C-alpha cells in the first residue's frame, strides 16, 4: 500500500488490526501455526504508535522493498494441470448442485502427489471441491450416460460431467482394484473458500495410479443468476521416494439424524473418535456451513490432558483453510480426536439463510448443516491409520 493511501486509512488500519478483524485469521486459540497471518504484539503496537504520532513517513531509503505476490499458481508451475474441458453452466434457481467432472490423467506410471492447488473458475459459485482418482472407468461411463441423456436439451444446468450427491456416484468393489496394494478409487483432498495450495510434509504423499481418471466433485451454490465455471487443479509430483502415505482423518460431529432447532442461538454438536495407530499430526481443518458460530478441535492422548489444536470463536464460512502446525505433534494409538461446535439458528445470525428461522437438518446443501474436522497426519509406519469409535485394544 502506498504511503499516502496508508495515511488516509490509518485510523481504520489501527482499529481493524487491534480488533483482530484484519488480517483475516480466524483461530483465537490452539497451537502455533506455520501459516498464521496474525500480527504479533510488537507489530500491533508499532502500527498504533505510528498512527498516534501523526503517521510520519520516515526515510524512504530505509524502506524495505515492496512485497511481491506470486502471479498465477501460488506453489509454482505444476507438473500436471487438469482442467474441466469446457464451461459448465449453472442455472440461477434450484437446489445446490453437485457435479462430477472426469479428467483423464494420461499417466504412464504411478505418481505420488506431494502438493496440489485448486483454482475455481468462478469462486462466487463454487462452494467446495472434493478430489478423487478412479481406476475403474465407471466415472467416465456415468459422464457419457449423462451426456447422452442431455443431448439436444437446453437445460439451465448443462455442460461436461454428471450430477450426483455424496461422493462420485458409485462404490468400488474389492475386485475393481487394478492390482494388489492399489485401491480402485481414492481421495486427493479438496478445496474450500479461503484455501490456497496444499503441500504435504516431506517424505509423504498421495498415490495417483497410472492410467487413472481424476474426478473432481464440485459443489455449486447458486447466486440467483446464471453463472458458468471452469475449475482447474495443478498437481505436483514427488521427485524423491515417498516413504509414508498422507492420511486425512475425518472427525464427525453430526450424524444424518442431527437437527438444529429453529430460534436456538447456542445449539451444541460434538463427536470424535480414537486413533488406530501411532501418527504425527501436521494440519487441522474444521468445516461447517452458515449457521456455524464457533468450533474447536482437540486431541487427548491416552491417560493425558486435552490439547486444543484449533479454537475459532467467530466462525466465518468464507474463511476456511487448513491450519498447518508449526511444530507437528506425535499422537499415540488411542489418542482421542474430538470436534465441538456451537450453531446459531436464530434471527440474530446475519448469515442465517432462513427468515424466519426454521429447523435445519444435516445435509450437503449450503442451507443444511454439517460438522467435520479434517486432521492431516502421517502414520508412524507405512500403513494408513483411521479413527475408531472405541479405544483400540
C-alpha positions in Angstrom: 0.0 0.0 0.0 1.5 3.4 -0.9 2.3 5.8 1.9 -0.4 8.3 1.1 -3.0 5.6 0.9 -1.9 4.2 4.2 -2.2 7.6 5.9 -5.8 8.0 4.6 -6.7 4.6 6.1 -4.5 4.9 9.2 -7.3 5.1 11.8 -9.1 2.1 10.2 -5.9 0.2 9.9 -5.3 0.5 13.7 -8.9 -0.2 14.6 -9.2 -3.4 12.5 -5.8 -4.7 13.4 -6.3 -4.1 17.1 -9.7 -5.8 17.0 -8.0 -8.6 15.0 -10.6 -8.4 12.2 -7.6 -7.9 9.9 -5.7 -9.5 8.6 -8.3 -12.3 8.2 -7.2 -15.1 10.6 -9.9 -16.9 12.4 -8.2 -19.0 15.1 -8.3 -17.5 18.6 -6.7 -20.4 20.4 -4.9 -23.6 19.8 -1.3 -24.5 18.8 1.1 -22.3 16.9 0.5 -22.4 13.1 3.2 -22.2 10.4 0.8 -20.3 8.0 -0.5 -17.8 10.6 -1.3 -14.3 9.3 -2.0 -12.9 12.7 0.0 -9.8 13.8 2.1 -10.1 17.0 2.0 -7.6 19.8 5.1 -5.8 18.6 3.6 -5.3 15.2 0.3 -4.1 16.6 2.0 -1.7 18.9 4.1 -0.3 16.1 1.0 0.4 14.0 -0.8 2.1 16.9 2.3 4.2 17.8 2.7 5.3 14.1 -0.9 6.5 13.8 -0.7 8.3 17.2 2.4 10.1 16.2 0.7 11.5 13.1 1.8 8.9 10.6 5.4 10.0 10.0 6.7 8.9 6.6 10.3 8.2 7.6 13.2 7.9 5.3 12.3 6.2 2.1 15.9 5.0 1.8 15.3 2.7 4.8 12.1 1.3 3.5 12.0 -2.4 2.7 11.3 -3.3 -0.9 7.6 -3.7 -1.8 6.4 -7.2 -1.2 5.9 -9.2 -4.5 3.0 -11.6 -4.6 3.2 -14.6 -6.9 1.1 -14.4 -10.0 -0.7 -17.5 -11.2 0.0 -20.7 -9.3 0.8 -20.0 -5.7 3.0 -23.1 -5.4 4.9 -22.6 -8.7 4.3 -24.2 -12.0 2.5 -27.6 -11.6 3.8 -30.9 -13.1 0.3 -31.6 -14.4 -2.7 -29.2 -14.8 -6.1 -30.8 -15.2 -8.9 -28.5 -16.4 -12.6 -29.1 -16.8 -12.8 -29.4 -20.6 -15.4 -26.7 -21.2 -17.5 -24.2 -19.3 -20.2 -25.7 -17.1 -23.4 -23.6 -16.9 -25.1 -23.3 -13.5 -28.7 -22.2 -13.5 -30.0 -19.3 -11.5 -32.5 -21.2 -9.4 -32.9 -24.5 -7.7 -31.1 -26.6 -5.0 -27.3 -26.6 -4.8 -25.7 -28.7 -7.5 -23.0 -31.5 -7.1 -21.3 -32.1 -10.4 -18.5 -34.6 -11.0 -16.0 -33.8 -13.8 -13.9 -36.6 -15.2 -10.4 -35.6 -16.4 -8.0 -38.4 -17.8 -4.5 -38.1 -16.3 -2.8 -39.8 -19.1 -0.1 -41.1 -16.7 2.0 -43.9 -17.9 3.3 -44.8 -14.4 2.2 -44.4 -10.8 3.0 -41.0 -9.4 2.8 -39.6 -5.9 1.1 -36.2 -5.4 3.0 -34.1 -2.8 1.1 -30.9 -3.4 -1.9 -29.5 -5.2 -3.7 -26.3 -5.9 -7.3 -25.9 -6.9 -8.3 -22.8 -8.9 -12.0 -22.2 -9.2 -13.0 -20.6 -12.5 -15.8 -18.7 -10.7 -15.3 -18.6 -6.9 -18.6 -16.9 -6.3 -20.5 -20.1 -7.3 -18.0 -22.8 -6.2 -18.9 -23.9 -2.7 -16.1 -26.5 -2.4 -14.5 -29.4 -4.3 -13.7 -33.0 -3.4 -11.0 -34.7 -5.5 -10.7 -38.4 -6.3 -9.0 -40.8 -8.7 -10.8 -43.6 -10.4 -9.1 -46.6 -12.0 -12.3 -48.4 -12.9 -13.6 -46.2 -15.7 -17.0 -46.1 -14.0 -17.0 -42.3 -13.6 -16.3 -41.9 -17.3 -19.3 -44.1 -18.1 -21.5 -42.1 -15.9 -20.4 -38.9 -17.7 -21.1 -40.5 -21.1 -24.5 -41.5 -19.9 -25.3 -38.0 -18.7 -24.1 -36.6 -22.0 -26.4 -38.9 -23.9 -29.3 -38.1 -21.6 -28.9 -34.3 -22.0 -28.3 -34.4 -25.8 -30.4 -31.8 -27.6 -31.8 -30.5 -24.3 -31.2 -26.8 -23.4 -31.2 -27.2 -19.6 -30.2 -24.5 -17.2 -27.5 -26.8 -15.7 -25.6 -28.0 -18.7 -22.1 -28.9 -19.8 -19.5 -31.6 -19.0 -19.7 -34.0 -16.1 -22.5 -35.8 -14.3 -24.7 -34.8 -11.4 -24.6 -36.8 -8.1 -24.7 -36.1 -4.4 -22.5 -37.8 -1.8 -19.2 -38.9 -3.4 -18.8 -39.8 -7.1 -21.9 -41.9 -7.7 -20.7 -45.5 -7.1 -18.9 -47.7 -4.6 -16.0 -49.7 -6.0 -15.9 -53.5 -5.4 -12.8 -55.2 -4.0 -12.4 -56.9 -7.4 -12.1 -53.4 -9.0 -8.7 -52.9 -7.6 -6.2 -52.7 -10.6 -3.6 -54.7 -8.7 -2.6 -55.6 -5.1 -2.0 -52.6 -2.8 -3.6 -50.1 -5.2 -7.2 -49.0 -4.5 -9.7 -48.8 -7.3 -10.8 -45.3 -6.1 -9.0 -42.9 -3.7 -9.2 -39.4 -2.3 -7.0 -36.5 -3.3 -8.0 -33.7 -0.9 -10.3 -30.8 -1.8 -10.8 -27.0 -1.7 -13.0 -24.6 0.3 -13.1 -20.8 0.4 -10.0 -19.3 1.9 -7.7 -22.1 0.9 -4.7 -21.8 -1.2 -2.4 -24.6 -2.2 -1.8 -27.7 -0.1 1.7 -29.0 0.3 2.3 -32.3 2.2 5.2 -32.9 4.6 8.5 -34.1 3.2 8.5 -37.8 2.5 4.7 -38.2 2.3 2.2 -38.0 -0.5 -0.9 -39.4 -2.1 -0.8 -42.1 -4.8 -2.2 -41.3 -8.2 -2.2 -44.6 -10.2 -1.1 -44.9 -13.8 -4.0 -44.6 -16.3 -6.4 -43.4 -13.8 -9.1 -40.7 -14.3 -9.1 -37.6 -12.0 -12.6 -37.0 -10.8 -13.4 -33.6 -9.2 -16.8 -33.2 -7.5 -17.7 -29.5 -7.5 -20.4 -28.3 -5.1 -22.1 -25.3 -6.8 -24.1 -22.8 -4.7 -26.4 -20.8 -6.9 -26.2 -17.0 -6.8 -29.6 -16.1 -8.2 -28.4 -15.6 -11.7 -27.0 -17.8 -14.4 -23.3 -18.5 -13.9 -20.6 -20.5 -15.6 -17.4 -22.1 -14.2 -14.4 -24.0 -15.4 -12.3 -25.1 -12.4 -8.8 -26.5 -12.7 -6.3 -28.2 -10.5 -2.5 -28.2 -10.5 -0.7 -31.4 -9.3 2.9 -31.5 -8.1 4.6 -34.9 -8.2 7.3 -36.3 -5.9 10.8 -36.1 -7.2 12.1 -38.4 -4.4 10.8 -41.7 -3.0 7.6 -41.3 -0.8 8.0 -43.4 2.3 4.7 -42.8 4.0 1.1 -42.1 2.8 -0.5 -38.8 3.6 -3.6 -39.6 5.8 -6.7 -37.4 6.4 -8.7 -38.3 9.5 -12.4 -37.3 9.4 -13.7 -36.3 12.8 -17.5 -36.3 12.6 -19.6 -34.0 14.8 -23.1 -34.5 13.3 -25.0 -37.6 12.2 -27.5 -37.8 9.4 -30.2 -37.6 12.1 -28.9 -34.4 13.7 -31.2 -31.4 13.8 -30.7 -27.7 14.8 -33.9 -26.3 16.2 -35.3 -23.0 14.9 -34.6 -19.9 17.1 -31.8 -21.8 19.0 -28.8 -19.5 19.3 -26.4 -21.8 21.1 -27.0 -25.3 19.7 -24.2 -27.7 20.7 -22.9 -30.5 18.5 -19.9 -32.7 19.1 -18.3 -36.0 18.2 -15.0 -37.8 18.0 -13.0 -41.0 17.6 -9.8 -42.8 18.6 -6.6 -43.1 16.6 -6.0 -46.7 15.4 -2.2 -46.4 15.4 0.8 -44.1 16.1 1.0 -41.0 13.8 2.2 -37.4 13.6 -0.4 -34.6 13.3 0.5 -31.9 10.8 -2.7 -30.0 10.0 -6.3 -29.4 11.0 -9.3 -28.0 9.2 -12.8 -27.5 10.7 -15.9 -27.3 8.4 -19.4 -26.1 8.9 -21.9 -24.0 6.9 -23.8 -20.7 7.5 -25.2 -21.4 11.0 -21.7 -22.1 12.5 -20.9 -19.8 15.4 -17.8 -21.4 17.0 -15.8 -24.6 16.6 -12.9 -26.3 18.5 -10.9 -29.4 17.7 -8.9 -31.2 20.5 -6.7 -34.2 20.9 -6.4 -36.2 24.1 -3.6 -38.7 24.5 -4.3 -41.9 26.4 -4.2 -41.0 30.1 -3.3 -37.4 29.3 -4.9 -34.0 29.2 -6.6 -32.5 26.2 -4.6 -30.4 23.8 -6.6 -27.8 21.8 -5.5 -28.0 18.1 -7.6 -25.1 16.9 -10.3 -22.9 18.5 -12.3 -20.5 16.4 -14.6 -18.3 18.4 -16.2 -16.5 15.5 -16.7 -18.9 12.6 -16.8 -17.4 9.1 -17.9 -19.7 6.3 -15.9 -17.6 3.8 -12.6 -18.2 5.6 -12.0 -21.9 5.7 -8.4 -23.2 5.4 -6.0 -25.9 6.5 -4.1 -24.8 9.6 -0.6 -26.2 9.5 1.1 -26.9 12.8 4.4 -25.0 13.3 5.6 -28.0 15.4 3.9 -31.3 14.4 2.6 -33.4 17.3 3.2 -37.1 17.8 0.0 -38.9 18.6 -0.1 -42.4 20.1 -2.6 -45.1 19.2 -5.7 -44.5 21.3 -5.5 -40.7 21.1 -9.0 -39.2 21.0 -9.8 -36.5 18.5 -12.9 -34.5 19.2 -14.8 -31.7 17.5 -17.2 -29.4 19.3 -19.2 -26.6 17.8 -22.0 -24.1 18.5 -24.6 -23.3 15.9 -26.7 -20.1 15.8 -30.1 -20.7 14.2 -31.7 -17.5 15.5 -32.9 -14.4 13.7 -29.9 -12.6 15.1 -27.5 -14.6 13.0 -27.0 -12.3 9.9 -25.9 -15.4 7.9 -29.0 -17.4 8.6 -30.4 -18.4 5.2 -33.9 -18.7 6.6 -36.2 -15.8 7.5 -37.8 -16.6 9.8 -35.5 -19.4 11.2 -36.6 -23.0 10.6 -35.5 -26.4 11.6 -32.2 -27.3 9.9 -31.0 -30.8 9.3 -27.8 -32.4 8.3 -27.1 -32.4 4.6 -24.9 -31.3 1.7 -27.0 -28.2 0.7 -25.5 -24.9 1.9 -28.8 -24.3 3.7 -28.3 -27.6 5.5 -25.6 -28.0 8.1 -22.7 -30.3 8.8 -19.7 -30.6 11.2 -16.5 -32.2 10.3 -12.9 -31.9 11.4 -10.2 -32.9 8.9 -6.9 -33.8 10.6 -3.9 -34.4 8.4 -1.5 -37.0 9.7 1.5 -39.1 8.6 1.4 -42.6 10.1 4.5 -43.8 12.1 4.6 -46.9 9.8 3.8 -47.4 6.2 0.2 -48.4 6.8 -2.7 -45.8 6.9 -4.3 -45.1 10.2 -8.0 -44.3 10.9 -10.4 -43.2 13.6 -12.2 -45.8 15.6 -15.5 -45.4 17.5 -13.8 -47.0 20.6 -10.4 -47.1 22.1 -8.2 -49.7 20.2 -7.2 -52.8 22.2 
